[in-house]
């Protein structure tokens, strides 16, 4: 899903796109970006532990320094993803970011231990939605809309 969003964003000339995993991203990366697409799996009705760690490490160093920047969300969920979306929304609200689209939540319906541990295949329709979101973010940034 994140790769599809990057593919969409990369089509816009003049916009630098970076795909960072939560573990490797820090406050300097957040501060250097003009916009964000936060992508996470839903784990136990919440954002992933690594995404939580990312926000824990970056929240206060970036507070009051991101006001008005655009963001969007991609969530791969086993059940409904709404709580993970709420968590990111609350953090983004504290950072005073501007949500530019409704969250894209892809529900895999993985509910058994076997299904949860199995690699997921995301449908082309959902990947197209992620790619379109990346393109919209990049176009908005390039045009100065956000």
NUTOR-290029 format. One record per residue: residue number from 1; chain; x, y, z of N, C-alpha, C in turn. Coordinates in Angstrom, 1 decimal. Example, Ala and Ser with C-alpha at 12.3 -4.5 7.8 and 13.67 -1.06 7.14 Angstrom:
2
+-----+-------+--------+--------+--------+--------+---------+--------+--------+--------+--------+
:   n : chain :  neast : nnorth :    nup : caeast : canorth :   caup :  ceast : cnorth :    cup :
+-----+-------+--------+--------+--------+--------+---------+--------+--------+--------+--------+
:   1 :     A :   13.2 :   -5.7 :    7.8 :   12.3 :    -4.5 :    7.8 :   13.2 :   -3.3 :    7.8 :
:   2 :     A :   12.8 :   -2.2 :    7.1 :   13.7 :    -1.1 :    7.1 :   12.9 :    0.0 :    7.9 :
+-----+-------+--------+--------+--------+--------+---------+--------+--------+--------+--------+
//
This chain:
146
+-----+-------+--------+--------+--------+--------+---------+--------+--------+--------+--------+
:   n : chain :  neast : nnorth :    nup : caeast : canorth :   caup :  ceast : cnorth :    cup :
+-----+-------+--------+--------+--------+--------+---------+--------+--------+--------+--------+
:   1 :     A :    0.8 :   -1.2 :    0.0 :    0.0 :     0.0 :    0.0 :    0.9 :    1.3 :    0.0 :
:   2 :     A :    1.9 :    1.3 :    0.8 :    2.8 :     2.4 :    0.9 :    3.6 :    2.6 :   -0.4 :
:   3 :     A :    4.0 :    1.4 :   -1.0 :    4.7 :     1.5 :   -2.2 :    3.8 :    2.0 :   -3.3 :
:   4 :     A :    2.6 :    1.7 :   -3.3 :    1.7 :     2.2 :   -4.4 :    1.5 :    3.7 :   -4.2 :
:   5 :     A :    1.4 :    4.2 :   -3.0 :    1.3 :     5.6 :   -2.7 :    2.5 :    6.3 :   -3.2 :
:   6 :     A :    3.7 :    5.8 :   -3.0 :    5.0 :     6.4 :   -3.4 :    5.0 :    6.4 :   -5.0 :
:   7 :     A :    4.5 :    5.3 :   -5.6 :    4.5 :     5.3 :   -7.0 :    3.6 :    6.4 :   -7.6 :
:   8 :     A :    2.5 :    6.6 :   -7.0 :    1.6 :     7.7 :   -7.4 :    2.3 :    9.1 :   -7.2 :
:   9 :     A :    2.9 :    9.3 :   -6.0 :    3.5 :    10.6 :   -5.7 :    4.7 :   10.8 :   -6.6 :
:  10 :     A :    5.5 :    9.8 :   -7.0 :    6.7 :     9.9 :   -7.7 :    6.4 :   10.4 :   -9.2 :
:  11 :     A :    5.2 :   10.3 :   -9.6 :    4.9 :    10.7 :  -11.0 :    4.9 :   12.2 :  -11.1 :
:  12 :     A :    4.8 :   12.9 :  -10.0 :    4.8 :    14.4 :  -10.0 :    6.2 :   14.9 :  -10.1 :
:  13 :     A :    6.5 :   15.6 :  -11.1 :    7.9 :    16.2 :  -11.2 :    8.0 :   17.3 :  -10.2 :
:  14 :     A :    9.2 :   17.5 :   -9.7 :    9.5 :    18.5 :   -8.8 :    9.1 :   18.2 :   -7.3 :
:  15 :     A :    8.6 :   17.0 :   -7.1 :    8.3 :    16.6 :   -5.7 :    9.2 :   15.5 :   -5.3 :
:  16 :     A :    9.9 :   15.6 :   -4.3 :   10.8 :    14.5 :   -3.8 :   10.0 :   13.6 :   -2.9 :
:  17 :     A :   10.0 :   12.4 :   -3.2 :    9.2 :    11.4 :   -2.4 :   10.2 :   10.4 :   -1.7 :
:  18 :     A :    9.9 :   10.2 :   -0.4 :   10.7 :     9.2 :    0.3 :    9.8 :    8.3 :    1.0 :
:  19 :     A :   10.2 :    7.0 :    1.0 :    9.5 :     6.0 :    1.8 :   10.4 :    5.5 :    2.9 :
:  20 :     A :   10.0 :    5.8 :    4.1 :   10.7 :     5.4 :    5.3 :    9.9 :    4.5 :    6.2 :
:  21 :     A :   10.6 :    3.5 :    6.7 :    9.8 :     2.7 :    7.7 :    9.9 :    3.3 :    9.0 :
:  22 :     A :    8.9 :    3.1 :    9.8 :    8.8 :     3.8 :   11.1 :   10.1 :    3.7 :   12.0 :
:  23 :     A :   10.7 :    2.6 :   12.0 :   11.9 :     2.3 :   12.8 :   13.0 :    3.2 :   12.4 :
:  24 :     A :   13.1 :    3.6 :   11.1 :   14.2 :     4.4 :   10.6 :   13.9 :    5.9 :   10.6 :
:  25 :     A :   12.7 :    6.3 :   10.7 :   12.3 :     7.7 :   10.6 :   12.5 :    8.4 :   12.0 :
:  26 :     A :   12.9 :    9.6 :   11.9 :   13.1 :    10.4 :   13.1 :   12.6 :   11.8 :   13.0 :
:  27 :     A :   12.7 :   12.6 :   14.0 :   12.2 :    14.0 :   13.9 :   12.8 :   14.8 :   12.8 :
:  28 :     A :   14.0 :   14.6 :   12.4 :   14.6 :    15.3 :   11.3 :   13.9 :   15.0 :   10.0 :
:  29 :     A :   13.5 :   13.8 :    9.8 :   12.8 :    13.4 :    8.6 :   11.4 :   14.0 :    8.6 :
:  30 :     A :   10.7 :   14.0 :    9.7 :    9.4 :    14.7 :    9.8 :    9.5 :   16.2 :    9.5 :
:  31 :     A :   10.5 :   16.8 :   10.1 :   10.7 :    18.2 :    9.9 :   11.0 :   18.6 :    8.5 :
:  32 :     A :   11.7 :   17.7 :    7.8 :   12.2 :    18.0 :    6.4 :   11.1 :   17.8 :    5.4 :
:  33 :     A :   10.0 :   17.1 :    5.7 :    8.9 :    16.8 :    4.8 :    7.9 :   17.9 :    4.7 :
:  34 :     A :    7.3 :   18.1 :    3.6 :    6.2 :    19.1 :    3.4 :    4.9 :   18.5 :    3.6 :
:  35 :     A :    4.8 :   17.1 :    3.5 :    3.5 :    16.4 :    3.7 :    3.8 :   15.0 :    4.1 :
:  36 :     A :    2.8 :   14.3 :    4.5 :    3.0 :    12.9 :    5.1 :    1.8 :   12.0 :    4.7 :
:  37 :     A :    2.2 :   10.8 :    4.4 :    1.2 :     9.7 :    4.3 :    1.6 :    8.7 :    5.3 :
:  38 :     A :    0.9 :    8.5 :    6.4 :    1.2 :     7.6 :    7.4 :    0.5 :    6.2 :    7.0 :
:  39 :     A :    1.4 :    5.2 :    7.0 :    0.9 :     3.9 :    6.6 :    1.2 :    2.9 :    7.7 :
:  40 :     A :    0.2 :    2.1 :    8.2 :    0.4 :     1.2 :    9.3 :   -0.6 :    0.0 :    9.2 :
:  41 :     A :   -0.1 :   -1.1 :    9.7 :   -1.1 :    -2.2 :    9.9 :   -1.9 :   -1.9 :   11.2 :
:  42 :     A :   -3.1 :   -2.4 :   11.2 :   -3.8 :    -2.4 :   12.5 :   -3.4 :   -3.6 :   13.3 :
:  43 :     A :   -2.9 :   -3.4 :   14.5 :   -2.6 :    -4.5 :   15.4 :   -3.4 :   -4.4 :   16.7 :
:  44 :     A :   -4.2 :   -5.4 :   17.0 :   -5.0 :    -5.4 :   18.2 :   -5.8 :   -4.1 :   18.3 :
:  45 :     A :   -6.4 :   -3.7 :   17.2 :   -7.3 :    -2.5 :   17.1 :   -6.5 :   -1.2 :   17.4 :
:  46 :     A :   -5.2 :   -1.2 :   17.0 :   -4.4 :     0.0 :   17.2 :   -3.4 :    0.1 :   16.1 :
:  47 :     A :   -2.7 :    1.2 :   16.1 :   -1.5 :     1.3 :   15.1 :   -0.5 :    0.3 :   15.6 :
:  48 :     A :    0.4 :    0.0 :   14.7 :    1.5 :    -1.0 :   15.0 :    2.4 :   -0.4 :   16.1 :
:  49 :     A :    3.1 :   -1.3 :   16.8 :    4.0 :    -0.9 :   17.9 :    5.1 :    0.0 :   17.3 :
:  50 :     A :    5.6 :   -0.3 :   16.1 :    6.7 :     0.5 :   15.5 :    6.2 :    1.9 :   15.2 :
:  51 :     A :    4.9 :    2.0 :   14.7 :    4.4 :     3.3 :   14.4 :    4.2 :    4.1 :   15.6 :
:  52 :     A :    3.7 :    3.4 :   16.7 :    3.6 :     4.1 :   18.0 :    4.9 :    4.6 :   18.5 :
:  53 :     A :    6.0 :    3.8 :   18.3 :    7.3 :     4.2 :   18.7 :    7.8 :    5.4 :   17.9 :
:  54 :     A :    7.5 :    5.4 :   16.6 :    7.8 :     6.5 :   15.7 :    7.2 :    7.8 :   16.3 :
:  55 :     A :    5.9 :    7.7 :   16.5 :    5.2 :     8.9 :   17.1 :    5.7 :    9.3 :   18.4 :
:  56 :     A :    6.0 :    8.4 :   19.3 :    6.6 :     8.7 :   20.6 :    7.9 :    9.4 :   20.5 :
:  57 :     A :    8.8 :    9.0 :   19.5 :   10.1 :     9.6 :   19.4 :   10.0 :   11.0 :   18.7 :
:  58 :     A :    9.0 :   11.2 :   17.9 :    9.0 :    12.4 :   17.0 :    8.0 :   13.4 :   17.5 :
:  59 :     A :    7.1 :   13.1 :   18.4 :    6.0 :    14.0 :   18.7 :    6.5 :   15.3 :   19.3 :
:  60 :     A :    7.2 :   15.2 :   20.4 :    7.6 :    16.5 :   21.1 :    8.7 :   17.2 :   20.3 :
:  61 :     A :    9.7 :   16.6 :   19.7 :   10.6 :    17.4 :   19.0 :   10.0 :   18.1 :   17.8 :
:  62 :     A :    8.9 :   17.7 :   17.3 :    8.2 :    18.3 :   16.1 :    7.0 :   19.2 :   16.5 :
:  63 :     A :    6.6 :   19.1 :   17.7 :    5.5 :    19.9 :   18.2 :    5.6 :   21.4 :   17.9 :
:  64 :     A :    4.6 :   22.0 :   17.4 :    4.5 :    23.4 :   17.0 :    5.4 :   23.8 :   15.8 :
:  65 :     A :    5.9 :   22.8 :   15.1 :    6.8 :    23.0 :   14.0 :    6.3 :   22.5 :   12.7 :
:  66 :     A :    5.1 :   21.9 :   12.7 :    4.5 :    21.3 :   11.5 :    3.1 :   21.9 :   11.1 :
:  67 :     A :    2.7 :   22.9 :   11.9 :    1.4 :    23.4 :   11.7 :    0.9 :   23.6 :   10.3 :
:  68 :     A :   -0.2 :   23.0 :    9.9 :   -0.8 :    23.2 :    8.6 :   -0.3 :   22.3 :    7.5 :
:  69 :     A :    0.7 :   21.5 :    7.8 :    1.2 :    20.6 :    6.7 :    0.1 :   19.5 :    6.5 :
:  70 :     A :    0.0 :   19.0 :    5.2 :   -1.0 :    18.0 :    4.9 :   -0.6 :   16.6 :    5.3 :
:  71 :     A :   -1.6 :   15.8 :    5.5 :   -1.3 :    14.4 :    5.8 :   -2.5 :   13.5 :    5.3 :
:  72 :     A :   -2.2 :   12.2 :    5.2 :   -3.2 :    11.2 :    4.8 :   -2.8 :    9.9 :    5.5 :
:  73 :     A :   -3.7 :    8.9 :    5.5 :   -3.5 :     7.7 :    6.1 :   -3.8 :    6.5 :    5.2 :
:  74 :     A :   -3.0 :    5.4 :    5.4 :   -3.2 :     4.1 :    4.8 :   -3.2 :    3.1 :    5.9 :
:  75 :     A :   -4.2 :    2.3 :    6.1 :   -4.3 :     1.3 :    7.1 :   -4.7 :    0.0 :    6.6 :
:  76 :     A :   -3.9 :   -1.0 :    6.9 :   -4.2 :    -2.4 :    6.5 :   -4.8 :   -3.1 :    7.8 :
:  77 :     A :   -6.0 :   -3.4 :    7.8 :   -6.7 :    -3.9 :    9.0 :   -7.2 :   -5.3 :    8.9 :
:  78 :     A :   -7.2 :   -6.0 :   10.0 :   -7.8 :    -7.3 :   10.1 :   -9.3 :   -7.2 :   10.4 :
:  79 :     A :   -9.7 :   -6.2 :   11.1 :  -11.1 :    -6.1 :   11.4 :  -11.7 :   -4.8 :   10.8 :
:  80 :     A :  -11.5 :   -3.6 :   11.4 :  -12.1 :    -2.5 :   10.7 :  -11.2 :   -1.3 :   10.6 :
:  81 :     A :  -10.1 :   -1.2 :   11.3 :   -9.1 :    -0.1 :   11.2 :   -9.5 :    1.2 :   11.7 :
:  82 :     A :  -10.7 :    1.4 :   12.2 :  -11.1 :     2.7 :   12.6 :  -10.4 :    3.2 :   13.9 :
:  83 :     A :  -10.0 :    2.4 :   14.8 :   -9.3 :     2.8 :   16.0 :   -7.9 :    3.3 :   15.6 :
:  84 :     A :   -7.2 :    2.6 :   14.7 :   -5.9 :     3.0 :   14.2 :   -6.0 :    4.4 :   13.6 :
:  85 :     A :   -7.1 :    4.6 :   12.8 :   -7.3 :     5.9 :   12.1 :   -7.5 :    6.9 :   13.2 :
:  86 :     A :   -8.3 :    6.6 :   14.2 :   -8.5 :     7.6 :   15.3 :   -7.2 :    8.0 :   16.0 :
:  87 :     A :   -6.4 :    7.0 :   16.2 :   -5.1 :     7.3 :   16.9 :   -4.2 :    8.2 :   16.1 :
:  88 :     A :   -4.1 :    8.0 :   14.8 :   -3.3 :     8.8 :   14.0 :   -3.9 :   10.2 :   13.9 :
:  89 :     A :   -5.3 :   10.3 :   13.8 :   -5.9 :    11.6 :   13.7 :   -5.7 :   12.4 :   15.0 :
:  90 :     A :   -5.7 :   11.8 :   16.2 :   -5.4 :    12.5 :   17.4 :   -4.0 :   13.0 :   17.4 :
:  91 :     A :   -3.0 :   12.2 :   17.0 :   -1.7 :    12.7 :   17.0 :   -1.5 :   13.8 :   16.0 :
:  92 :     A :   -2.1 :   13.6 :   14.8 :   -2.0 :    14.7 :   13.7 :   -2.7 :   16.0 :   14.2 :
:  93 :     A :   -3.7 :   15.8 :   14.9 :   -4.4 :    17.0 :   15.5 :   -3.5 :   17.8 :   16.4 :
:  94 :     A :   -2.8 :   17.0 :   17.3 :   -1.8 :    17.7 :   18.2 :   -0.7 :   18.4 :   17.4 :
:  95 :     A :   -0.3 :   17.8 :   16.3 :    0.8 :    18.4 :   15.5 :    0.2 :   19.5 :   14.6 :
:  96 :     A :   -1.1 :   19.6 :   14.6 :   -1.9 :    20.6 :   13.8 :   -1.7 :   20.4 :   12.3 :
:  97 :     A :   -1.7 :   19.2 :   11.9 :   -1.6 :    18.8 :   10.5 :   -3.0 :   18.9 :    9.9 :
:  98 :     A :   -3.0 :   19.0 :    8.6 :   -4.3 :    19.2 :    7.9 :   -4.6 :   17.9 :    7.1 :
:  99 :     A :   -5.6 :   17.2 :    7.5 :   -6.0 :    15.9 :    6.8 :   -6.6 :   16.3 :    5.4 :
: 100 :     A :   -6.0 :   15.7 :    4.4 :   -6.4 :    16.0 :    3.0 :   -7.3 :   15.0 :    2.3 :
: 101 :     A :   -7.5 :   13.8 :    3.0 :   -8.4 :    12.8 :    2.5 :   -8.8 :   11.9 :    3.6 :
: 102 :     A :   -9.9 :   11.2 :    3.3 :  -10.4 :    10.2 :    4.3 :   -9.3 :    9.1 :    4.3 :
: 103 :     A :   -9.2 :    8.4 :    5.4 :   -8.2 :     7.3 :    5.5 :   -8.6 :    6.2 :    4.5 :
: 104 :     A :   -7.6 :    5.6 :    3.9 :   -7.8 :     4.4 :    3.1 :   -7.6 :    3.2 :    4.0 :
: 105 :     A :   -8.6 :    2.5 :    4.3 :   -8.5 :     1.3 :    5.2 :   -8.9 :    0.1 :    4.3 :
: 106 :     A :   -7.9 :   -0.8 :    4.2 :   -8.1 :    -2.0 :    3.5 :   -8.2 :   -3.1 :    4.6 :
: 107 :     A :   -9.4 :   -3.8 :    4.6 :   -9.7 :    -4.8 :    5.6 :   -9.4 :   -6.2 :    5.0 :
: 108 :     A :   -8.5 :   -6.9 :    5.6 :   -8.2 :    -8.3 :    5.1 :   -9.0 :   -9.4 :    5.7 :
: 109 :     A :   -9.8 :   -9.0 :    6.8 :  -10.6 :    -9.9 :    7.5 :   -9.8 :  -11.1 :    8.1 :
: 110 :     A :   -8.5 :  -10.9 :    8.3 :   -7.7 :   -11.9 :    9.0 :   -8.0 :  -12.0 :   10.4 :
: 111 :     A :   -8.6 :  -13.1 :   10.9 :   -9.1 :   -13.2 :   12.3 :   -8.6 :  -14.4 :   13.0 :
: 112 :     A :   -8.0 :  -15.3 :   12.3 :   -7.4 :   -16.5 :   13.0 :   -5.9 :  -16.3 :   13.1 :
: 113 :     A :   -5.3 :  -17.0 :   14.0 :   -3.8 :   -16.9 :   14.1 :   -3.1 :  -17.2 :   12.8 :
: 114 :     A :   -3.6 :  -18.2 :   12.1 :   -3.0 :   -18.6 :   10.8 :   -3.2 :  -17.5 :    9.7 :
: 115 :     A :   -4.4 :  -16.9 :    9.7 :   -4.7 :   -15.9 :    8.7 :   -3.9 :  -14.6 :    9.0 :
: 116 :     A :   -3.8 :  -14.3 :   10.3 :   -3.0 :   -13.1 :   10.7 :   -1.6 :  -13.2 :   10.3 :
: 117 :     A :   -1.0 :  -14.4 :   10.5 :    0.5 :   -14.6 :   10.2 :    0.8 :  -14.8 :    8.7 :
: 118 :     A :   -0.3 :  -15.0 :    7.9 :   -0.1 :   -15.2 :    6.5 :    0.2 :  -13.8 :    5.8 :
: 119 :     A :    1.1 :  -13.8 :    4.8 :    1.3 :   -12.6 :    4.0 :    0.0 :  -12.2 :    3.3 :
: 120 :     A :   -0.2 :  -11.0 :    3.3 :   -1.5 :   -10.5 :    2.7 :   -1.3 :  -10.1 :    1.2 :
: 121 :     A :   -2.3 :  -10.3 :    0.4 :   -2.3 :    -9.8 :   -1.0 :   -3.4 :   -8.7 :   -1.0 :
: 122 :     A :   -2.9 :   -7.5 :   -1.4 :   -3.8 :    -6.4 :   -1.5 :   -4.4 :   -6.4 :   -2.9 :
: 123 :     A :   -5.7 :   -6.2 :   -3.0 :   -6.4 :    -6.2 :   -4.3 :   -5.9 :   -5.0 :   -5.1 :
: 124 :     A :   -5.9 :   -5.1 :   -6.5 :   -5.5 :    -4.1 :   -7.4 :   -6.3 :   -2.8 :   -7.2 :
: 125 :     A :   -7.6 :   -2.9 :   -6.9 :   -8.5 :    -1.8 :   -6.7 :   -7.9 :   -0.9 :   -5.5 :
: 126 :     A :   -7.6 :   -1.6 :   -4.4 :   -7.1 :    -0.9 :   -3.2 :   -5.8 :   -0.3 :   -3.5 :
: 127 :     A :   -4.9 :   -1.0 :   -4.2 :   -3.6 :    -0.4 :   -4.6 :   -3.7 :    0.8 :   -5.4 :
: 128 :     A :   -4.7 :    0.8 :   -6.3 :   -5.0 :     1.9 :   -7.2 :   -5.4 :    3.1 :   -6.4 :
: 129 :     A :   -6.2 :    2.9 :   -5.3 :   -6.7 :     4.0 :   -4.4 :   -5.5 :    4.6 :   -3.7 :
: 130 :     A :   -4.6 :    3.7 :   -3.3 :   -3.4 :     4.2 :   -2.6 :   -2.5 :    5.0 :   -3.5 :
: 131 :     A :   -2.4 :    4.5 :   -4.8 :   -1.6 :     5.3 :   -5.8 :   -2.2 :    6.6 :   -6.1 :
: 132 :     A :   -3.5 :    6.7 :   -6.2 :   -4.2 :     7.9 :   -6.4 :   -4.0 :    8.9 :   -5.3 :
: 133 :     A :   -4.0 :    8.4 :   -4.1 :   -3.8 :     9.2 :   -2.9 :   -2.4 :    9.8 :   -2.9 :
: 134 :     A :   -1.4 :    9.0 :   -3.3 :    0.0 :     9.5 :   -3.4 :    0.1 :   10.6 :   -4.5 :
: 135 :     A :   -0.6 :   10.4 :   -5.6 :   -0.6 :    11.3 :   -6.7 :   -1.3 :   12.6 :   -6.2 :
: 136 :     A :   -2.4 :   12.5 :   -5.5 :   -3.1 :    13.7 :   -5.1 :   -2.3 :   14.5 :   -4.1 :
: 137 :     A :   -1.6 :   13.9 :   -3.2 :   -0.7 :    14.5 :   -2.2 :    0.4 :   15.3 :   -3.0 :
: 138 :     A :    1.1 :   14.6 :   -3.9 :    2.2 :    15.2 :   -4.6 :    1.7 :   16.4 :   -5.5 :
: 139 :     A :    0.6 :   16.2 :   -6.2 :    0.1 :    17.3 :   -7.0 :   -0.3 :   18.5 :   -6.2 :
: 140 :     A :   -1.0 :   18.3 :   -5.0 :   -1.3 :    19.4 :   -4.1 :   -0.1 :   20.1 :   -3.6 :
: 141 :     A :    0.9 :   19.4 :   -3.3 :    2.2 :    20.0 :   -2.8 :    2.8 :   20.8 :   -4.0 :
: 142 :     A :    2.9 :   20.2 :   -5.2 :    3.5 :    20.9 :   -6.3 :    2.8 :   22.2 :   -6.7 :
: 143 :     A :    1.4 :   22.1 :   -6.6 :    0.6 :    23.3 :   -6.9 :    0.5 :   24.3 :   -5.8 :
: 144 :     A :    1.0 :   24.0 :   -4.6 :    0.9 :    24.9 :   -3.5 :   -0.5 :   24.9 :   -2.9 :
: 145 :     A :   -1.3 :   23.9 :   -3.2 :   -2.7 :    23.9 :   -2.6 :   -2.6 :   23.6 :   -1.1 :
: 146 :     A :   -1.7 :   22.8 :   -0.7 :   -1.6 :    22.4 :    0.7 :   -0.6 :   23.3 :    1.4 :
+-----+-------+--------+--------+--------+--------+---------+--------+--------+--------+--------+
//
